Amino acid sequence: MGTAENKRLVQDVFDRVARGDTAALTEAMADDFHWVFPGGWSWSGSWGPKEVALGGLLRPLMAQFTDYRLAADLVIAEEDRVVVQARGHGTTTRGERYHQTYCFVLRVTGGKISELVEHCDTALVERVLDHPAA
């Protein structure tokens, strides 16, 4: 796939997620997918492959919300990398507001998302969410 197809794939995933289609990202993940949090904070590291990312990170994380929406503001691409600037809005099960900003750097390999590197407001995460491995 080329740059345009990679961008279209990721844009479609984020458009579907914004409409509440939570299966969109899962369907687009490669089997060897990894979700990465860079840096030196408590969530730093990598969750993968796909089943580990889903069971160890995404499902426990999303269980902490009563509602959550994610929308892309900007999608840019070059070769196998797609960068998404996005906003998330939700409420935790403890009733706390979770309004987050993101920069996701995704790698697309063979028509599937093989890596997602997430940059976000780490102080908000630490203050409002429980670590998914807990």
ZIZIQUI-V303017 format. One record per residue. PHI is phi in whole degrees, 0 to 359 (999 if undefined). D_FIRST is the distance of its C-alpha to the first C-alpha in Angstrom with 2 decimals. Layout:
phi=[PHI/PHI]
d_first=[D_FIRST/D_FIRST]
This chain:
phi=[999/261/304/297/292/297/296/297/301/293/300/297/301/292/297/294/298/298/272/96/276/288/281/303/292/303/296/274/285/287/299/264/303/226/254/240/248/282/109/238/257/295/267/306/140/228/251/184/288/311/295/289/298/288/281/265/238/294/296/297/295/291/292/276/244/273/206/200/229/230/224/276/263/210/228/231/217/209/55/268/251/232/250/235/264/216/233/240/224/195/228/282/295/271/87/271/288/230/250/242/244/226/230/256/245/251/248/249/230/59/81/230/279/259/207/227/256/253/246/206/284/294/297/296/302/298/281/251/249/272/299/297/280/290]
d_first=[0.00/3.76/6.90/8.04/5.86/6.54/9.96/10.52/10.04/12.46/14.69/15.11/16.12/18.59/19.90/20.67/22.28/24.35/25.68/26.74/24.10/24.23/22.14/18.94/18.11/19.34/17.20/13.97/15.18/14.26/17.56/17.74/17.24/19.69/21.32/23.03/26.05/26.91/30.49/33.91/34.66/35.37/31.86/30.24/28.21/25.29/25.04/22.98/21.79/20.87/24.35/26.10/24.19/25.12/28.66/29.65/28.19/26.86/29.50/32.44/31.21/30.84/34.20/35.81/35.15/37.03/34.43/31.25/28.75/25.72/24.35/21.80/23.45/20.71/16.93/15.50/12.28/11.65/8.79/8.25/11.46/12.57/16.36/18.43/22.15/23.83/27.28/28.67/32.04/34.03/37.31/37.98/40.24/42.91/42.73/41.16/38.83/35.38/33.86/31.06/28.72/25.40/22.77/19.78/17.27/14.29/11.77/8.54/7.92/6.53/6.34/9.74/11.79/13.36/15.73/17.64/20.30/22.96/25.47/28.27/32.04/33.15/36.81/36.17/34.42/37.31/39.91/38.71/36.63/37.57/35.44/33.51/34.87/38.42]
